[in-house]
Amino acid sequence: MNQRSMNIQVEKAQQGDLSALCLLNKQICQQHAQHAPNVFVIPSSEQITQYMQNILDHSDSEIWIAKLGNQAAGYVIARLTRNESVPFLTTHLVARIDTIVVDDEFQHCGIGQALFAACQQWCEQQGASEIRLEVMAFNQTAQRFYQQLGFSSQSHILSMSLSSN
């Protein structure tokens, strides 16, 4: 499918979207657990539901859902943060994208771009000076996607496994 043949609707997620959000979240959980099992586990359906419900219930995060007709095709979660405790960091308002998920069936069809556009507009309206996100090293496809949107590397998170654990 290409973007021209699709009618992508992006809107703020509502309580009635919970089941669809959970199904999409399950996809990304499985992908991450498969590629980085030392960091990610596959949560139970109940845990995913509680996680997504908590986000829907709290006003510090926003969720936008992309739909094709009545079918959920992806979502993005973003929140606003401001450094108030570290004296050597700036205090400007920063938007953080926690997750962008596009259903495996609709990859490379413009869903991610549509979700990001809605999120970016909200971030600008809220007065954020930049958008930050983390992407796992294994996820080269996502890294290319973000670079095409204009993101550049700002830092790297390194880890080292310890044999005692």
Chimera marker file (.cmm) of the C-alpha trace (Angstrom):
<marker_set name="trace">
<marker id="1" x="0.000" y="0.000" z="0.000" r="1" g="1" b="0" radius="0.5"/>
<marker id="2" x="1.200" y="3.496" z="-0.635" r="1" g="1" b="0" radius="0.5"/>
<marker id="3" x="0.259" y="6.697" z="1.121" r="1" g="1" b="0" radius="0.5"/>
<marker id="4" x="-1.714" y="8.098" z="-1.814" r="1" g="1" b="0" radius="0.5"/>
<marker id="5" x="-4.216" y="5.227" z="-1.688" r="1" g="1" b="0" radius="0.5"/>
<marker id="6" x="-4.747" y="5.608" z="2.060" r="1" g="1" b="0" radius="0.5"/>
<marker id="7" x="-6.878" y="7.996" z="4.050" r="1" g="1" b="0" radius="0.5"/>
<marker id="8" x="-4.796" y="8.426" z="7.207" r="1" g="1" b="0" radius="0.5"/>
<marker id="9" x="-6.639" y="10.039" z="10.115" r="1" g="1" b="0" radius="0.5"/>
<marker id="10" x="-4.550" y="11.152" z="13.095" r="1" g="1" b="0" radius="0.5"/>
<marker id="11" x="-6.339" y="12.168" z="16.278" r="1" g="1" b="0" radius="0.5"/>
<marker id="12" x="-5.744" y="12.249" z="19.997" r="1" g="1" b="0" radius="0.5"/>
<marker id="13" x="-6.365" y="8.804" z="21.445" r="1" g="1" b="0" radius="0.5"/>
<marker id="14" x="-9.471" y="8.296" z="23.549" r="1" g="1" b="0" radius="0.5"/>
<marker id="15" x="-10.532" y="5.650" z="26.050" r="1" g="1" b="0" radius="0.5"/>
<marker id="16" x="-12.268" y="3.742" z="23.242" r="1" g="1" b="0" radius="0.5"/>
<marker id="17" x="-8.879" y="3.288" z="21.530" r="1" g="1" b="0" radius="0.5"/>
<marker id="18" x="-7.375" y="1.366" z="24.449" r="1" g="1" b="0" radius="0.5"/>
<marker id="19" x="-7.659" y="-2.118" z="22.893" r="1" g="1" b="0" radius="0.5"/>
<marker id="20" x="-6.109" y="-0.977" z="19.626" r="1" g="1" b="0" radius="0.5"/>
<marker id="21" x="-3.289" y="0.826" z="21.449" r="1" g="1" b="0" radius="0.5"/>
<marker id="22" x="-2.567" y="-2.349" z="23.414" r="1" g="1" b="0" radius="0.5"/>
<marker id="23" x="-2.365" y="-4.477" z="20.277" r="1" g="1" b="0" radius="0.5"/>
<marker id="24" x="0.062" y="-2.031" z="18.683" r="1" g="1" b="0" radius="0.5"/>
<marker id="25" x="2.111" y="-1.840" z="21.870" r="1" g="1" b="0" radius="0.5"/>
<marker id="26" x="2.358" y="-5.631" z="21.925" r="1" g="1" b="0" radius="0.5"/>
<marker id="27" x="4.023" y="-5.518" z="18.484" r="1" g="1" b="0" radius="0.5"/>
<marker id="28" x="6.748" y="-3.137" z="19.611" r="1" g="1" b="0" radius="0.5"/>
<marker id="29" x="7.258" y="-5.038" z="22.870" r="1" g="1" b="0" radius="0.5"/>
<marker id="30" x="7.822" y="-8.269" z="20.948" r="1" g="1" b="0" radius="0.5"/>
<marker id="31" x="10.213" y="-6.592" z="18.496" r="1" g="1" b="0" radius="0.5"/>
<marker id="32" x="12.275" y="-5.040" z="21.268" r="1" g="1" b="0" radius="0.5"/>
<marker id="33" x="12.341" y="-8.194" z="23.398" r="1" g="1" b="0" radius="0.5"/>
<marker id="34" x="13.492" y="-10.195" z="20.367" r="1" g="1" b="0" radius="0.5"/>
<marker id="35" x="16.347" y="-7.823" z="19.497" r="1" g="1" b="0" radius="0.5"/>
<marker id="36" x="17.372" y="-6.672" z="22.990" r="1" g="1" b="0" radius="0.5"/>
<marker id="37" x="16.373" y="-9.397" z="25.471" r="1" g="1" b="0" radius="0.5"/>
<marker id="38" x="18.846" y="-8.086" z="28.049" r="1" g="1" b="0" radius="0.5"/>
<marker id="39" x="16.761" y="-4.865" z="28.251" r="1" g="1" b="0" radius="0.5"/>
<marker id="40" x="13.193" y="-5.764" z="27.259" r="1" g="1" b="0" radius="0.5"/>
<marker id="41" x="10.714" y="-8.447" z="28.247" r="1" g="1" b="0" radius="0.5"/>
<marker id="42" x="7.315" y="-9.253" z="26.823" r="1" g="1" b="0" radius="0.5"/>
<marker id="43" x="4.756" y="-8.005" z="29.337" r="1" g="1" b="0" radius="0.5"/>
<marker id="44" x="1.440" y="-9.699" z="29.952" r="1" g="1" b="0" radius="0.5"/>
<marker id="45" x="-1.690" y="-8.361" z="28.283" r="1" g="1" b="0" radius="0.5"/>
<marker id="46" x="-2.794" y="-7.046" z="31.674" r="1" g="1" b="0" radius="0.5"/>
<marker id="47" x="0.480" y="-5.157" z="32.123" r="1" g="1" b="0" radius="0.5"/>
<marker id="48" x="0.214" y="-3.598" z="28.664" r="1" g="1" b="0" radius="0.5"/>
<marker id="49" x="-3.383" y="-2.567" z="29.336" r="1" g="1" b="0" radius="0.5"/>
<marker id="50" x="-2.436" y="-0.978" z="32.670" r="1" g="1" b="0" radius="0.5"/>
<marker id="51" x="0.530" y="0.816" z="31.086" r="1" g="1" b="0" radius="0.5"/>
<marker id="52" x="-1.553" y="2.271" z="28.263" r="1" g="1" b="0" radius="0.5"/>
<marker id="53" x="-4.427" y="3.134" z="30.619" r="1" g="1" b="0" radius="0.5"/>
<marker id="54" x="-2.025" y="5.052" z="32.860" r="1" g="1" b="0" radius="0.5"/>
<marker id="55" x="-0.848" y="7.115" z="29.902" r="1" g="1" b="0" radius="0.5"/>
<marker id="56" x="-4.423" y="7.844" z="28.807" r="1" g="1" b="0" radius="0.5"/>
<marker id="57" x="-5.304" y="8.898" z="32.364" r="1" g="1" b="0" radius="0.5"/>
<marker id="58" x="-2.388" y="11.281" z="32.931" r="1" g="1" b="0" radius="0.5"/>
<marker id="59" x="-2.260" y="14.721" z="31.422" r="1" g="1" b="0" radius="0.5"/>
<marker id="60" x="1.540" y="14.927" z="31.254" r="1" g="1" b="0" radius="0.5"/>
<marker id="61" x="1.573" y="12.727" z="28.138" r="1" g="1" b="0" radius="0.5"/>
<marker id="62" x="-0.379" y="12.804" z="24.909" r="1" g="1" b="0" radius="0.5"/>
<marker id="63" x="-1.149" y="9.908" z="22.588" r="1" g="1" b="0" radius="0.5"/>
<marker id="64" x="-2.087" y="10.339" z="18.940" r="1" g="1" b="0" radius="0.5"/>
<marker id="65" x="-3.476" y="7.385" z="17.062" r="1" g="1" b="0" radius="0.5"/>
<marker id="66" x="-3.410" y="6.917" z="13.298" r="1" g="1" b="0" radius="0.5"/>
<marker id="67" x="-6.391" y="5.185" z="11.750" r="1" g="1" b="0" radius="0.5"/>
<marker id="68" x="-7.226" y="3.918" z="8.313" r="1" g="1" b="0" radius="0.5"/>
<marker id="69" x="-10.988" y="3.902" z="8.403" r="1" g="1" b="0" radius="0.5"/>
<marker id="70" x="-11.754" y="2.136" z="11.675" r="1" g="1" b="0" radius="0.5"/>
<marker id="71" x="-8.447" y="0.269" z="11.826" r="1" g="1" b="0" radius="0.5"/>
<marker id="72" x="-5.684" y="1.518" z="14.115" r="1" g="1" b="0" radius="0.5"/>
<marker id="73" x="-2.411" y="1.711" z="12.191" r="1" g="1" b="0" radius="0.5"/>
<marker id="74" x="-0.053" y="3.328" z="14.689" r="1" g="1" b="0" radius="0.5"/>
<marker id="75" x="0.415" y="5.678" z="17.595" r="1" g="1" b="0" radius="0.5"/>
<marker id="76" x="2.878" y="8.139" z="19.096" r="1" g="1" b="0" radius="0.5"/>
<marker id="77" x="3.289" y="9.078" z="22.761" r="1" g="1" b="0" radius="0.5"/>
<marker id="78" x="4.888" y="12.395" z="23.708" r="1" g="1" b="0" radius="0.5"/>
<marker id="79" x="5.349" y="14.394" z="26.875" r="1" g="1" b="0" radius="0.5"/>
<marker id="80" x="6.853" y="17.706" z="27.908" r="1" g="1" b="0" radius="0.5"/>
<marker id="81" x="9.770" y="18.029" z="30.320" r="1" g="1" b="0" radius="0.5"/>
<marker id="82" x="11.800" y="20.850" z="31.779" r="1" g="1" b="0" radius="0.5"/>
<marker id="83" x="15.041" y="20.476" z="33.689" r="1" g="1" b="0" radius="0.5"/>
<marker id="84" x="14.548" y="21.951" z="37.144" r="1" g="1" b="0" radius="0.5"/>
<marker id="85" x="17.181" y="20.119" z="39.167" r="1" g="1" b="0" radius="0.5"/>
<marker id="86" x="20.491" y="19.945" z="37.284" r="1" g="1" b="0" radius="0.5"/>
<marker id="87" x="22.199" y="23.349" z="37.404" r="1" g="1" b="0" radius="0.5"/>
<marker id="88" x="24.457" y="22.809" z="34.396" r="1" g="1" b="0" radius="0.5"/>
<marker id="89" x="21.653" y="21.869" z="31.973" r="1" g="1" b="0" radius="0.5"/>
<marker id="90" x="19.394" y="24.317" z="30.180" r="1" g="1" b="0" radius="0.5"/>
<marker id="91" x="15.871" y="24.797" z="31.452" r="1" g="1" b="0" radius="0.5"/>
<marker id="92" x="14.033" y="25.133" z="28.156" r="1" g="1" b="0" radius="0.5"/>
<marker id="93" x="10.888" y="23.104" z="27.537" r="1" g="1" b="0" radius="0.5"/>
<marker id="94" x="11.676" y="19.836" z="25.770" r="1" g="1" b="0" radius="0.5"/>
<marker id="95" x="9.212" y="17.460" z="24.149" r="1" g="1" b="0" radius="0.5"/>
<marker id="96" x="10.089" y="13.793" z="24.446" r="1" g="1" b="0" radius="0.5"/>
<marker id="97" x="8.711" y="11.132" z="22.180" r="1" g="1" b="0" radius="0.5"/>
<marker id="98" x="8.430" y="7.983" z="24.234" r="1" g="1" b="0" radius="0.5"/>
<marker id="99" x="7.198" y="5.700" z="21.462" r="1" g="1" b="0" radius="0.5"/>
<marker id="100" x="6.183" y="5.710" z="17.831" r="1" g="1" b="0" radius="0.5"/>
<marker id="101" x="4.597" y="2.461" z="16.704" r="1" g="1" b="0" radius="0.5"/>
<marker id="102" x="3.373" y="1.632" z="13.214" r="1" g="1" b="0" radius="0.5"/>
<marker id="103" x="1.561" y="-1.642" z="12.640" r="1" g="1" b="0" radius="0.5"/>
<marker id="104" x="3.792" y="-4.104" z="10.783" r="1" g="1" b="0" radius="0.5"/>
<marker id="105" x="1.144" y="-4.287" z="8.053" r="1" g="1" b="0" radius="0.5"/>
<marker id="106" x="1.406" y="-0.547" z="7.345" r="1" g="1" b="0" radius="0.5"/>
<marker id="107" x="5.144" y="0.090" z="7.511" r="1" g="1" b="0" radius="0.5"/>
<marker id="108" x="6.519" y="2.539" z="4.897" r="1" g="1" b="0" radius="0.5"/>
<marker id="109" x="3.080" y="3.924" z="4.015" r="1" g="1" b="0" radius="0.5"/>
<marker id="110" x="3.334" y="7.388" z="5.587" r="1" g="1" b="0" radius="0.5"/>
<marker id="111" x="1.763" y="6.484" z="8.937" r="1" g="1" b="0" radius="0.5"/>
<marker id="112" x="4.862" y="7.384" z="10.940" r="1" g="1" b="0" radius="0.5"/>
<marker id="113" x="5.237" y="10.687" z="9.111" r="1" g="1" b="0" radius="0.5"/>
<marker id="114" x="1.590" y="11.572" z="9.740" r="1" g="1" b="0" radius="0.5"/>
<marker id="115" x="1.915" y="10.707" z="13.433" r="1" g="1" b="0" radius="0.5"/>
<marker id="116" x="5.103" y="12.715" z="13.772" r="1" g="1" b="0" radius="0.5"/>
<marker id="117" x="3.555" y="15.741" z="12.028" r="1" g="1" b="0" radius="0.5"/>
<marker id="118" x="0.667" y="15.787" z="14.523" r="1" g="1" b="0" radius="0.5"/>
<marker id="119" x="3.069" y="15.387" z="17.435" r="1" g="1" b="0" radius="0.5"/>
<marker id="120" x="5.417" y="18.085" z="16.144" r="1" g="1" b="0" radius="0.5"/>
<marker id="121" x="2.553" y="20.532" z="15.742" r="1" g="1" b="0" radius="0.5"/>
<marker id="122" x="1.470" y="19.927" z="19.352" r="1" g="1" b="0" radius="0.5"/>
<marker id="123" x="5.047" y="20.323" z="20.605" r="1" g="1" b="0" radius="0.5"/>
<marker id="124" x="5.375" y="23.664" z="18.836" r="1" g="1" b="0" radius="0.5"/>
<marker id="125" x="1.995" y="24.823" z="20.178" r="1" g="1" b="0" radius="0.5"/>
<marker id="126" x="3.124" y="23.942" z="23.715" r="1" g="1" b="0" radius="0.5"/>
<marker id="127" x="6.262" y="26.062" z="23.303" r="1" g="1" b="0" radius="0.5"/>
<marker id="128" x="8.815" y="23.251" z="23.250" r="1" g="1" b="0" radius="0.5"/>
<marker id="129" x="12.200" y="24.259" z="21.892" r="1" g="1" b="0" radius="0.5"/>
<marker id="130" x="13.126" y="20.787" z="20.666" r="1" g="1" b="0" radius="0.5"/>
<marker id="131" x="11.973" y="17.189" z="20.419" r="1" g="1" b="0" radius="0.5"/>
<marker id="132" x="14.106" y="14.375" z="21.805" r="1" g="1" b="0" radius="0.5"/>
<marker id="133" x="13.792" y="10.620" z="21.606" r="1" g="1" b="0" radius="0.5"/>
<marker id="134" x="15.821" y="7.486" z="22.124" r="1" g="1" b="0" radius="0.5"/>
<marker id="135" x="16.110" y="4.746" z="19.554" r="1" g="1" b="0" radius="0.5"/>
<marker id="136" x="17.676" y="1.353" z="20.140" r="1" g="1" b="0" radius="0.5"/>
<marker id="137" x="20.936" y="0.581" z="18.324" r="1" g="1" b="0" radius="0.5"/>
<marker id="138" x="19.409" y="-2.497" z="16.656" r="1" g="1" b="0" radius="0.5"/>
<marker id="139" x="16.596" y="-0.456" z="15.094" r="1" g="1" b="0" radius="0.5"/>
<marker id="140" x="18.345" y="0.866" z="12.005" r="1" g="1" b="0" radius="0.5"/>
<marker id="141" x="15.037" y="1.392" z="10.181" r="1" g="1" b="0" radius="0.5"/>
<marker id="142" x="13.801" y="3.742" z="12.897" r="1" g="1" b="0" radius="0.5"/>
<marker id="143" x="17.138" y="5.557" z="12.968" r="1" g="1" b="0" radius="0.5"/>
<marker id="144" x="16.895" y="6.256" z="9.222" r="1" g="1" b="0" radius="0.5"/>
<marker id="145" x="13.280" y="7.375" z="9.624" r="1" g="1" b="0" radius="0.5"/>
<marker id="146" x="14.191" y="9.870" z="12.352" r="1" g="1" b="0" radius="0.5"/>
<marker id="147" x="17.181" y="11.162" z="10.397" r="1" g="1" b="0" radius="0.5"/>
<marker id="148" x="14.920" y="11.756" z="7.379" r="1" g="1" b="0" radius="0.5"/>
<marker id="149" x="12.642" y="13.801" z="9.657" r="1" g="1" b="0" radius="0.5"/>
<marker id="150" x="15.603" y="15.986" z="10.646" r="1" g="1" b="0" radius="0.5"/>
<marker id="151" x="16.771" y="14.393" z="13.887" r="1" g="1" b="0" radius="0.5"/>
<marker id="152" x="20.483" y="14.215" z="14.606" r="1" g="1" b="0" radius="0.5"/>
<marker id="153" x="22.454" y="12.393" z="17.264" r="1" g="1" b="0" radius="0.5"/>
<marker id="154" x="22.825" y="14.362" z="20.487" r="1" g="1" b="0" radius="0.5"/>
<marker id="155" x="24.182" y="11.685" z="22.812" r="1" g="1" b="0" radius="0.5"/>
<marker id="156" x="24.729" y="7.952" z="23.033" r="1" g="1" b="0" radius="0.5"/>
<marker id="157" x="23.610" y="5.684" z="25.837" r="1" g="1" b="0" radius="0.5"/>
<marker id="158" x="26.171" y="2.987" z="26.486" r="1" g="1" b="0" radius="0.5"/>
<marker id="159" x="25.772" y="-0.080" z="28.644" r="1" g="1" b="0" radius="0.5"/>
<marker id="160" x="27.921" y="-2.876" z="29.941" r="1" g="1" b="0" radius="0.5"/>
<marker id="161" x="26.612" y="-6.153" z="31.310" r="1" g="1" b="0" radius="0.5"/>
<marker id="162" x="28.112" y="-7.274" z="34.581" r="1" g="1" b="0" radius="0.5"/>
<marker id="163" x="28.875" y="-10.930" z="35.110" r="1" g="1" b="0" radius="0.5"/>
<marker id="164" x="27.681" y="-10.833" z="38.733" r="1" g="1" b="0" radius="0.5"/>
<marker id="165" x="24.038" y="-10.327" z="37.671" r="1" g="1" b="0" radius="0.5"/>
<link id1="1" id2="2" r="1" g="1" b="0" radius="0.2"/>
<link id1="2" id2="3" r="1" g="1" b="0" radius="0.2"/>
<link id1="3" id2="4" r="1" g="1" b="0" radius="0.2"/>
<link id1="4" id2="5" r="1" g="1" b="0" radius="0.2"/>
<link id1="5" id2="6" r="1" g="1" b="0" radius="0.2"/>
<link id1="6" id2="7" r="1" g="1" b="0" radius="0.2"/>
<link id1="7" id2="8" r="1" g="1" b="0" radius="0.2"/>
<link id1="8" id2="9" r="1" g="1" b="0" radius="0.2"/>
<link id1="9" id2="10" r="1" g="1" b="0" radius="0.2"/>
<link id1="10" id2="11" r="1" g="1" b="0" radius="0.2"/>
<link id1="11" id2="12" r="1" g="1" b="0" radius="0.2"/>
<link id1="12" id2="13" r="1" g="1" b="0" radius="0.2"/>
<link id1="13" id2="14" r="1" g="1" b="0" radius="0.2"/>
<link id1="14" id2="15" r="1" g="1" b="0" radius="0.2"/>
<link id1="15" id2="16" r="1" g="1" b="0" radius="0.2"/>
<link id1="16" id2="17" r="1" g="1" b="0" radius="0.2"/>
<link id1="17" id2="18" r="1" g="1" b="0" radius="0.2"/>
<link id1="18" id2="19" r="1" g="1" b="0" radius="0.2"/>
<link id1="19" id2="20" r="1" g="1" b="0" radius="0.2"/>
<link id1="20" id2="21" r="1" g="1" b="0" radius="0.2"/>
<link id1="21" id2="22" r="1" g="1" b="0" radius="0.2"/>
<link id1="22" id2="23" r="1" g="1" b="0" radius="0.2"/>
<link id1="23" id2="24" r="1" g="1" b="0" radius="0.2"/>
<link id1="24" id2="25" r="1" g="1" b="0" radius="0.2"/>
<link id1="25" id2="26" r="1" g="1" b="0" radius="0.2"/>
<link id1="26" id2="27" r="1" g="1" b="0" radius="0.2"/>
<link id1="27" id2="28" r="1" g="1" b="0" radius="0.2"/>
<link id1="28" id2="29" r="1" g="1" b="0" radius="0.2"/>
<link id1="29" id2="30" r="1" g="1" b="0" radius="0.2"/>
<link id1="30" id2="31" r="1" g="1" b="0" radius="0.2"/>
<link id1="31" id2="32" r="1" g="1" b="0" radius="0.2"/>
<link id1="32" id2="33" r="1" g="1" b="0" radius="0.2"/>
<link id1="33" id2="34" r="1" g="1" b="0" radius="0.2"/>
<link id1="34" id2="35" r="1" g="1" b="0" radius="0.2"/>
<link id1="35" id2="36" r="1" g="1" b="0" radius="0.2"/>
<link id1="36" id2="37" r="1" g="1" b="0" radius="0.2"/>
<link id1="37" id2="38" r="1" g="1" b="0" radius="0.2"/>
<link id1="38" id2="39" r="1" g="1" b="0" radius="0.2"/>
<link id1="39" id2="40" r="1" g="1" b="0" radius="0.2"/>
<link id1="40" id2="41" r="1" g="1" b="0" radius="0.2"/>
<link id1="41" id2="42" r="1" g="1" b="0" radius="0.2"/>
<link id1="42" id2="43" r="1" g="1" b="0" radius="0.2"/>
<link id1="43" id2="44" r="1" g="1" b="0" radius="0.2"/>
<link id1="44" id2="45" r="1" g="1" b="0" radius="0.2"/>
<link id1="45" id2="46" r="1" g="1" b="0" radius="0.2"/>
<link id1="46" id2="47" r="1" g="1" b="0" radius="0.2"/>
<link id1="47" id2="48" r="1" g="1" b="0" radius="0.2"/>
<link id1="48" id2="49" r="1" g="1" b="0" radius="0.2"/>
<link id1="49" id2="50" r="1" g="1" b="0" radius="0.2"/>
<link id1="50" id2="51" r="1" g="1" b="0" radius="0.2"/>
<link id1="51" id2="52" r="1" g="1" b="0" radius="0.2"/>
<link id1="52" id2="53" r="1" g="1" b="0" radius="0.2"/>
<link id1="53" id2="54" r="1" g="1" b="0" radius="0.2"/>
<link id1="54" id2="55" r="1" g="1" b="0" radius="0.2"/>
<link id1="55" id2="56" r="1" g="1" b="0" radius="0.2"/>
<link id1="56" id2="57" r="1" g="1" b="0" radius="0.2"/>
<link id1="57" id2="58" r="1" g="1" b="0" radius="0.2"/>
<link id1="58" id2="59" r="1" g="1" b="0" radius="0.2"/>
<link id1="59" id2="60" r="1" g="1" b="0" radius="0.2"/>
<link id1="60" id2="61" r="1" g="1" b="0" radius="0.2"/>
<link id1="61" id2="62" r="1" g="1" b="0" radius="0.2"/>
<link id1="62" id2="63" r="1" g="1" b="0" radius="0.2"/>
<link id1="63" id2="64" r="1" g="1" b="0" radius="0.2"/>
<link id1="64" id2="65" r="1" g="1" b="0" radius="0.2"/>
<link id1="65" id2="66" r="1" g="1" b="0" radius="0.2"/>
<link id1="66" id2="67" r="1" g="1" b="0" radius="0.2"/>
<link id1="67" id2="68" r="1" g="1" b="0" radius="0.2"/>
<link id1="68" id2="69" r="1" g="1" b="0" radius="0.2"/>
<link id1="69" id2="70" r="1" g="1" b="0" radius="0.2"/>
<link id1="70" id2="71" r="1" g="1" b="0" radius="0.2"/>
<link id1="71" id2="72" r="1" g="1" b="0" radius="0.2"/>
<link id1="72" id2="73" r="1" g="1" b="0" radius="0.2"/>
<link id1="73" id2="74" r="1" g="1" b="0" radius="0.2"/>
<link id1="74" id2="75" r="1" g="1" b="0" radius="0.2"/>
<link id1="75" id2="76" r="1" g="1" b="0" radius="0.2"/>
<link id1="76" id2="77" r="1" g="1" b="0" radius="0.2"/>
<link id1="77" id2="78" r="1" g="1" b="0" radius="0.2"/>
<link id1="78" id2="79" r="1" g="1" b="0" radius="0.2"/>
<link id1="79" id2="80" r="1" g="1" b="0" radius="0.2"/>
<link id1="80" id2="81" r="1" g="1" b="0" radius="0.2"/>
<link id1="81" id2="82" r="1" g="1" b="0" radius="0.2"/>
<link id1="82" id2="83" r="1" g="1" b="0" radius="0.2"/>
<link id1="83" id2="84" r="1" g="1" b="0" radius="0.2"/>
<link id1="84" id2="85" r="1" g="1" b="0" radius="0.2"/>
<link id1="85" id2="86" r="1" g="1" b="0" radius="0.2"/>
<link id1="86" id2="87" r="1" g="1" b="0" radius="0.2"/>
<link id1="87" id2="88" r="1" g="1" b="0" radius="0.2"/>
<link id1="88" id2="89" r="1" g="1" b="0" radius="0.2"/>
<link id1="89" id2="90" r="1" g="1" b="0" radius="0.2"/>
<link id1="90" id2="91" r="1" g="1" b="0" radius="0.2"/>
<link id1="91" id2="92" r="1" g="1" b="0" radius="0.2"/>
<link id1="92" id2="93" r="1" g="1" b="0" radius="0.2"/>
<link id1="93" id2="94" r="1" g="1" b="0" radius="0.2"/>
<link id1="94" id2="95" r="1" g="1" b="0" radius="0.2"/>
<link id1="95" id2="96" r="1" g="1" b="0" radius="0.2"/>
<link id1="96" id2="97" r="1" g="1" b="0" radius="0.2"/>
<link id1="97" id2="98" r="1" g="1" b="0" radius="0.2"/>
<link id1="98" id2="99" r="1" g="1" b="0" radius="0.2"/>
<link id1="99" id2="100" r="1" g="1" b="0" radius="0.2"/>
<link id1="100" id2="101" r="1" g="1" b="0" radius="0.2"/>
<link id1="101" id2="102" r="1" g="1" b="0" radius="0.2"/>
<link id1="102" id2="103" r="1" g="1" b="0" radius="0.2"/>
<link id1="103" id2="104" r="1" g="1" b="0" radius="0.2"/>
<link id1="104" id2="105" r="1" g="1" b="0" radius="0.2"/>
<link id1="105" id2="106" r="1" g="1" b="0" radius="0.2"/>
<link id1="106" id2="107" r="1" g="1" b="0" radius="0.2"/>
<link id1="107" id2="108" r="1" g="1" b="0" radius="0.2"/>
<link id1="108" id2="109" r="1" g="1" b="0" radius="0.2"/>
<link id1="109" id2="110" r="1" g="1" b="0" radius="0.2"/>
<link id1="110" id2="111" r="1" g="1" b="0" radius="0.2"/>
<link id1="111" id2="112" r="1" g="1" b="0" radius="0.2"/>
<link id1="112" id2="113" r="1" g="1" b="0" radius="0.2"/>
<link id1="113" id2="114" r="1" g="1" b="0" radius="0.2"/>
<link id1="114" id2="115" r="1" g="1" b="0" radius="0.2"/>
<link id1="115" id2="116" r="1" g="1" b="0" radius="0.2"/>
<link id1="116" id2="117" r="1" g="1" b="0" radius="0.2"/>
<link id1="117" id2="118" r="1" g="1" b="0" radius="0.2"/>
<link id1="118" id2="119" r="1" g="1" b="0" radius="0.2"/>
<link id1="119" id2="120" r="1" g="1" b="0" radius="0.2"/>
<link id1="120" id2="121" r="1" g="1" b="0" radius="0.2"/>
<link id1="121" id2="122" r="1" g="1" b="0" radius="0.2"/>
<link id1="122" id2="123" r="1" g="1" b="0" radius="0.2"/>
<link id1="123" id2="124" r="1" g="1" b="0" radius="0.2"/>
<link id1="124" id2="125" r="1" g="1" b="0" radius="0.2"/>
<link id1="125" id2="126" r="1" g="1" b="0" radius="0.2"/>
<link id1="126" id2="127" r="1" g="1" b="0" radius="0.2"/>
<link id1="127" id2="128" r="1" g="1" b="0" radius="0.2"/>
<link id1="128" id2="129" r="1" g="1" b="0" radius="0.2"/>
<link id1="129" id2="130" r="1" g="1" b="0" radius="0.2"/>
<link id1="130" id2="131" r="1" g="1" b="0" radius="0.2"/>
<link id1="131" id2="132" r="1" g="1" b="0" radius="0.2"/>
<link id1="132" id2="133" r="1" g="1" b="0" radius="0.2"/>
<link id1="133" id2="134" r="1" g="1" b="0" radius="0.2"/>
<link id1="134" id2="135" r="1" g="1" b="0" radius="0.2"/>
<link id1="135" id2="136" r="1" g="1" b="0" radius="0.2"/>
<link id1="136" id2="137" r="1" g="1" b="0" radius="0.2"/>
<link id1="137" id2="138" r="1" g="1" b="0" radius="0.2"/>
<link id1="138" id2="139" r="1" g="1" b="0" radius="0.2"/>
<link id1="139" id2="140" r="1" g="1" b="0" radius="0.2"/>
<link id1="140" id2="141" r="1" g="1" b="0" radius="0.2"/>
<link id1="141" id2="142" r="1" g="1" b="0" radius="0.2"/>
<link id1="142" id2="143" r="1" g="1" b="0" radius="0.2"/>
<link id1="143" id2="144" r="1" g="1" b="0" radius="0.2"/>
<link id1="144" id2="145" r="1" g="1" b="0" radius="0.2"/>
<link id1="145" id2="146" r="1" g="1" b="0" radius="0.2"/>
<link id1="146" id2="147" r="1" g="1" b="0" radius="0.2"/>
<link id1="147" id2="148" r="1" g="1" b="0" radius="0.2"/>
<link id1="148" id2="149" r="1" g="1" b="0" radius="0.2"/>
<link id1="149" id2="150" r="1" g="1" b="0" radius="0.2"/>
<link id1="150" id2="151" r="1" g="1" b="0" radius="0.2"/>
<link id1="151" id2="152" r="1" g="1" b="0" radius="0.2"/>
<link id1="152" id2="153" r="1" g="1" b="0" radius="0.2"/>
<link id1="153" id2="154" r="1" g="1" b="0" radius="0.2"/>
<link id1="154" id2="155" r="1" g="1" b="0" radius="0.2"/>
<link id1="155" id2="156" r="1" g="1" b="0" radius="0.2"/>
<link id1="156" id2="157" r="1" g="1" b="0" radius="0.2"/>
<link id1="157" id2="158" r="1" g="1" b="0" radius="0.2"/>
<link id1="158" id2="159" r="1" g="1" b="0" radius="0.2"/>
<link id1="159" id2="160" r="1" g="1" b="0" radius="0.2"/>
<link id1="160" id2="161" r="1" g="1" b="0" radius="0.2"/>
<link id1="161" id2="162" r="1" g="1" b="0" radius="0.2"/>
<link id1="162" id2="163" r="1" g="1" b="0" radius="0.2"/>
<link id1="163" id2="164" r="1" g="1" b="0" radius="0.2"/>
<link id1="164" id2="165" r="1" g="1" b="0" radius="0.2"/>
</marker_set>
